[in-house]
Amino acid sequence: MSVRAHVSSSVVENCFYPSETENHKQKTLPLSIYMKPVKYLYVYILKCADGTYYTGITNNPERRLLQHNKGTNKNAYTYSRVPVEMKYSEQFTDFNLAIEWEKKIKKWSQAKKEALIKSDWQKIKKEAECKNETSHKNYKAVNE
């Protein structure tokens, strides 16, 4: 059996074809050639040296952490807050969901981000409650 490489979408897949010396009537191809390569995005939260959090998105969390700690971009939030430590990372195959999740987390308070890092779902729920004076809870109390 001989091996031929096919290049498709910058991904090399090995396809097996029977050699002329083998008595096969059909080509034998591995299942992997029918499957698309899976690509991931990761939403991550870094804890900075000053205690603040930075939320970002990447396709390679290890490389991105090194880039943040190297501090090559003087305009970056983490540049003057190194070293940074990755506290949370979640993998996505749906890029739109990853971007939506990152945007949502960026709007969260520090307390809510810490609850997410600790997987404290009750605290996340509590932190999500409206706390301003126009809250429906305050409205009911005033008008009773």
C-alpha positions as YAML, in Angstrom:
chain: A
units: angstrom
residues:
- id: 1
  name: MET
  ca: [0.00, 0.00, 0.00]
- id: 2
  name: SER
  ca: [1.42, 3.40, -0.91]
- id: 3
  name: VAL
  ca: [0.83, 6.69, 0.89]
- id: 4
  name: ARG
  ca: [0.03, 9.94, -0.88]
- id: 5
  name: ALA
  ca: [-0.39, 13.29, 0.82]
- id: 6
  name: HIS
  ca: [-3.21, 15.59, -0.19]
- id: 7
  name: VAL
  ca: [-3.08, 19.27, 0.76]
- id: 8
  name: SER
  ca: [-6.48, 20.77, 1.42]
- id: 9
  name: SER
  ca: [-7.14, 24.04, 3.27]
- id: 10
  name: SER
  ca: [-3.52, 24.09, 4.42]
- id: 11
  name: VAL
  ca: [-4.01, 20.76, 6.22]
- id: 12
  name: VAL
  ca: [-2.10, 17.69, 5.10]
- id: 13
  name: GLU
  ca: [-4.03, 14.45, 5.33]
- id: 14
  name: ASN
  ca: [-2.63, 11.03, 4.55]
- id: 15
  name: CYS
  ca: [-4.67, 9.06, 2.07]
- id: 16
  name: PHE
  ca: [-3.93, 5.37, 1.55]
- id: 17
  name: TYR
  ca: [-4.21, 3.91, -1.92]
- id: 18
  name: PRO
  ca: [-3.65, 0.29, -2.85]
- id: 19
  name: SER
  ca: [-0.43, -0.19, -4.75]
- id: 20
  name: GLU
  ca: [-0.48, -1.71, -8.18]
- id: 21
  name: THR
  ca: [0.92, -4.93, -6.77]
- id: 22
  name: GLU
  ca: [-2.02, -5.37, -4.39]
- id: 23
  name: ASN
  ca: [-5.19, -6.87, -5.78]
- id: 24
  name: HIS
  ca: [-7.72, -4.31, -4.54]
- id: 25
  name: LYS
  ca: [-10.54, -3.10, -6.70]
- id: 26
  name: GLN
  ca: [-11.43, -0.04, -4.56]
- id: 27
  name: LYS
  ca: [-9.33, 2.63, -2.93]
- id: 28
  name: THR
  ca: [-9.06, 2.29, 0.84]
- id: 29
  name: LEU
  ca: [-9.26, 5.70, 2.48]
- id: 30
  name: PRO
  ca: [-9.09, 6.42, 6.22]
- id: 31
  name: LEU
  ca: [-12.10, 7.99, 7.88]
- id: 32
  name: SER
  ca: [-10.00, 11.05, 8.77]
- id: 33
  name: ILE
  ca: [-10.11, 12.37, 5.22]
- id: 34
  name: TYR
  ca: [-13.85, 12.86, 5.51]
- id: 35
  name: MET
  ca: [-13.57, 14.83, 8.74]
- id: 36
  name: LYS
  ca: [-12.82, 18.55, 8.83]
- id: 37
  name: PRO
  ca: [-9.96, 19.60, 11.06]
- id: 38
  name: VAL
  ca: [-11.30, 21.04, 14.30]
- id: 39
  name: LYS
  ca: [-10.19, 24.53, 15.23]
- id: 40
  name: TYR
  ca: [-10.69, 26.07, 18.63]
- id: 41
  name: LEU
  ca: [-10.88, 29.48, 20.22]
- id: 42
  name: TYR
  ca: [-10.29, 30.00, 23.91]
- id: 43
  name: VAL
  ca: [-11.75, 32.71, 26.11]
- id: 44
  name: TYR
  ca: [-9.39, 33.37, 29.00]
- id: 45
  name: ILE
  ca: [-9.04, 35.50, 32.12]
- id: 46
  name: LEU
  ca: [-5.66, 36.65, 33.38]
- id: 47
  name: LYS
  ca: [-4.96, 37.93, 36.86]
- id: 48
  name: CYS
  ca: [-2.53, 40.82, 36.66]
- id: 49
  name: ALA
  ca: [0.18, 41.70, 39.19]
- id: 50
  name: ASP
  ca: [-1.95, 44.62, 40.46]
- id: 51
  name: GLY
  ca: [-4.88, 42.29, 41.22]
- id: 52
  name: THR
  ca: [-7.03, 43.32, 38.24]
- id: 53
  name: TYR
  ca: [-8.34, 40.92, 35.63]
- id: 54
  name: TYR
  ca: [-7.91, 40.93, 31.86]
- id: 55
  name: THR
  ca: [-10.25, 38.96, 29.60]
- id: 56
  name: GLY
  ca: [-9.22, 37.95, 26.10]
- id: 57
  name: ILE
  ca: [-9.63, 35.47, 23.28]
- id: 58
  name: THR
  ca: [-7.03, 33.39, 21.46]
- id: 59
  name: ASN
  ca: [-6.46, 30.21, 19.48]
- id: 60
  name: ASN
  ca: [-3.39, 29.29, 21.59]
- id: 61
  name: PRO
  ca: [-3.62, 30.05, 25.35]
- id: 62
  name: GLU
  ca: [-0.03, 29.03, 26.18]
- id: 63
  name: ARG
  ca: [1.49, 31.24, 23.49]
- id: 64
  name: ARG
  ca: [-0.81, 34.14, 24.38]
- id: 65
  name: LEU
  ca: [0.16, 33.95, 28.06]
- id: 66
  name: LEU
  ca: [3.83, 34.14, 27.07]
- id: 67
  name: GLN
  ca: [3.10, 37.14, 24.85]
- id: 68
  name: HIS
  ca: [1.32, 38.97, 27.69]
- id: 69
  name: ASN
  ca: [4.19, 38.31, 30.08]
- id: 70
  name: LYS
  ca: [6.80, 39.34, 27.51]
- id: 71
  name: GLY
  ca: [5.12, 42.76, 27.29]
- id: 72
  name: THR
  ca: [5.89, 43.78, 23.71]
- id: 73
  name: ASN
  ca: [2.96, 46.17, 23.20]
- id: 74
  name: LYS
  ca: [3.29, 49.31, 25.36]
- id: 75
  name: ASN
  ca: [-0.38, 50.19, 24.71]
- id: 76
  name: ALA
  ca: [-1.68, 46.84, 25.98]
- id: 77
  name: TYR
  ca: [-3.58, 46.70, 29.30]
- id: 78
  name: THR
  ca: [-1.26, 44.03, 30.69]
- id: 79
  name: TYR
  ca: [2.00, 45.74, 29.67]
- id: 80
  name: SER
  ca: [2.55, 47.50, 33.01]
- id: 81
  name: ARG
  ca: [0.76, 44.80, 35.04]
- id: 82
  name: VAL
  ca: [3.11, 41.85, 34.53]
- id: 83
  name: PRO
  ca: [3.53, 39.17, 35.55]
- id: 84
  name: VAL
  ca: [0.11, 37.87, 34.65]
- id: 85
  name: GLU
  ca: [-1.31, 34.45, 35.50]
- id: 86
  name: MET
  ca: [-4.00, 32.56, 33.58]
- id: 87
  name: LYS
  ca: [-6.87, 31.83, 35.95]
- id: 88
  name: TYR
  ca: [-9.59, 30.69, 33.56]
- id: 89
  name: SER
  ca: [-9.80, 29.29, 30.05]
- id: 90
  name: GLU
  ca: [-12.71, 27.81, 28.14]
- id: 91
  name: GLN
  ca: [-12.53, 26.13, 24.75]
- id: 92
  name: PHE
  ca: [-15.01, 26.85, 21.92]
- id: 93
  name: THR
  ca: [-15.51, 25.33, 18.50]
- id: 94
  name: ASP
  ca: [-18.12, 27.97, 17.61]
- id: 95
  name: PHE
  ca: [-16.20, 31.20, 17.07]
- id: 96
  name: ASN
  ca: [-19.31, 33.37, 17.38]
- id: 97
  name: LEU
  ca: [-20.12, 31.91, 20.80]
- id: 98
  name: ALA
  ca: [-16.52, 32.47, 21.92]
- id: 99
  name: ILE
  ca: [-16.61, 36.13, 20.89]
- id: 100
  name: GLU
  ca: [-20.00, 36.62, 22.54]
- id: 101
  name: TRP
  ca: [-18.76, 35.01, 25.79]
- id: 102
  name: GLU
  ca: [-15.62, 37.15, 25.84]
- id: 103
  name: LYS
  ca: [-17.64, 40.36, 25.36]
- id: 104
  name: LYS
  ca: [-20.02, 39.32, 28.13]
- id: 105
  name: ILE
  ca: [-17.24, 38.56, 30.63]
- id: 106
  name: LYS
  ca: [-15.44, 41.84, 29.86]
- id: 107
  name: LYS
  ca: [-18.49, 43.71, 31.21]
- id: 108
  name: TRP
  ca: [-18.54, 41.76, 34.48]
- id: 109
  name: SER
  ca: [-17.36, 43.06, 37.83]
- id: 110
  name: GLN
  ca: [-14.19, 41.74, 39.43]
- id: 111
  name: ALA
  ca: [-16.29, 39.82, 41.98]
- id: 112
  name: LYS
  ca: [-18.29, 38.09, 39.24]
- id: 113
  name: LYS
  ca: [-15.10, 37.15, 37.34]
- id: 114
  name: GLU
  ca: [-13.65, 35.68, 40.54]
- id: 115
  name: ALA
  ca: [-16.84, 33.63, 41.00]
- id: 116
  name: LEU
  ca: [-16.46, 32.30, 37.44]
- id: 117
  name: ILE
  ca: [-12.82, 31.40, 38.09]
- id: 118
  name: LYS
  ca: [-13.91, 29.48, 41.20]
- id: 119
  name: SER
  ca: [-16.93, 27.95, 39.41]
- id: 120
  name: ASP
  ca: [-19.13, 29.43, 42.16]
- id: 121
  name: TRP
  ca: [-22.43, 29.47, 40.27]
- id: 122
  name: GLN
  ca: [-24.45, 30.73, 43.24]
- id: 123
  name: LYS
  ca: [-22.19, 33.78, 43.56]
- id: 124
  name: ILE
  ca: [-22.37, 34.41, 39.81]
- id: 125
  name: LYS
  ca: [-26.15, 34.41, 40.10]
- id: 126
  name: LYS
  ca: [-26.01, 36.76, 43.09]
- id: 127
  name: GLU
  ca: [-23.56, 39.10, 41.32]
- id: 128
  name: ALA
  ca: [-25.88, 39.20, 38.30]
- id: 129
  name: GLU
  ca: [-28.75, 40.64, 40.32]
- id: 130
  name: CYS
  ca: [-29.62, 44.27, 39.76]
- id: 131
  name: LYS
  ca: [-28.44, 46.33, 42.74]
- id: 132
  name: ASN
  ca: [-29.33, 49.87, 41.77]
- id: 133
  name: GLU
  ca: [-32.20, 51.94, 43.15]
- id: 134
  name: THR
  ca: [-34.41, 51.21, 40.13]
- id: 135
  name: SER
  ca: [-34.27, 47.46, 40.78]
- id: 136
  name: HIS
  ca: [-37.66, 45.74, 40.79]
- id: 137
  name: LYS
  ca: [-36.85, 44.56, 44.34]
- id: 138
  name: ASN
  ca: [-36.52, 48.15, 45.54]
- id: 139
  name: TYR
  ca: [-39.62, 49.19, 43.58]
- id: 140
  name: LYS
  ca: [-41.79, 46.58, 45.34]
- id: 141
  name: ALA
  ca: [-40.48, 47.55, 48.76]
- id: 142
  name: VAL
  ca: [-41.24, 51.25, 48.26]
- id: 143
  name: ASN
  ca: [-44.76, 50.75, 46.85]
- id: 144
  name: GLU
  ca: [-46.05, 48.19, 49.38]
...
